[in-house]
Amino acid sequence: MKALCVTCALAVAMMVIAGWAMAQEVEQKGAPVSEKTAPASAPVAAAREMQGTTCPVLGGTIDKKYNYTYKGTIYYFCCSACMSKFKADPEKYIEKMSPQK
């Protein structure tokens, strides 16, 4: 019985570590491969880059490894947390970026 409990605990620990490692890989790459890669049959349109050098969420200096393409424009962020916030409500942050009329 004790060996079974130890085996189960080790299995859970390995799953937690594997999940953490996958999360770190996604954070380093900016997005999962499935979000970055279009199917071979899909036409690839040229994306334009956002204007400016500051994060649209917090206003910090951007790091181009944190990027997200939305409606044909590549947006850059200072960190993965800002990129996640942007993904949740892109229009909110795009509106803030627009020049005042």
N, C-alpha and C positions, 0 to 999 in steps of 0.2 A: 504494500500500500504506500509506504514511504517513497519507494522508487517511482511509483506512478505519479505521485504529487511532484517530485523533483523533475520528472520528465515533462509534465504539463507546464510547470513554471518555466523551464528552459524553452519550451516551444513558444510560450507567450512572450518571453523576453526577446526571442529571435524575431518574432513578428513585429514587435514594437521597434526594434533596431532597424529592421528592413523598411518599415514605414518612414522612420525618421530619415534614413539614407535617401529614400526616394524623394522626400520633401526637400532635402538639401539639394539634390540634383535639379529639381524643378526650379528652386530659387536661384541657383547659379545660372541656369540657362534662360531664365525669364519666363518660360512657358513650356508646357509639355510638348514633345515633338508632334503629337497629333494636332495641336493648335497651330503650330508653325508651318507644317508641311501640307500643301494643297495636293489633292490627288493628281496623278499624272495627266488625267484626261481633262482636268479643269483648266480653263484659260487663266493665266497669271497676269493680272493687271499691275502696272508699275505703281507702287505706293509712294506717296509724297511724305516728307518728314514735317513734323510740327515746327512751328516758328518759335524761336526763343531757346534759351539754354537753362531755364529753370523748371523744376518739377511742377506740373499743373495742380498737384494736390497740396503739397506743403511749401512749395517755392524754393526748395533747396537746389543745389547744383545737380544736374542730371548725370546719370551713369548709363551709358547706352546699352549696357547688358540688361537693364530692366526696360523692356519695351513691349508695346502692345499695339497692334494694328486695328484701327476701328474706322470703318467706312472709308477705306483707302488712304488713311493717314497714319503714319507711325508716330506714336506718342512715347516719350521717354520719361523716366521717373528716377527719383533719387534712391529708392529702395523697393523691395518687393511688396511691402505693406501698402505703399502709395499706389503701386500698380494694381493691387487687389481692390483698393477703394475705388479707383478709377473704373475698373471693370464692372463693379457693382452699379455704377450710375455715371456713365461717360458724359452724357449731355450736361449734367450738373457742372462738371469741371471744364468742359469745352466752352460753355457759356461764360464762365469766369475768365477764360483766356481771350475771348473775343474783345477787340478794341471797342472802347466806349464810343457810341455814336452821338 
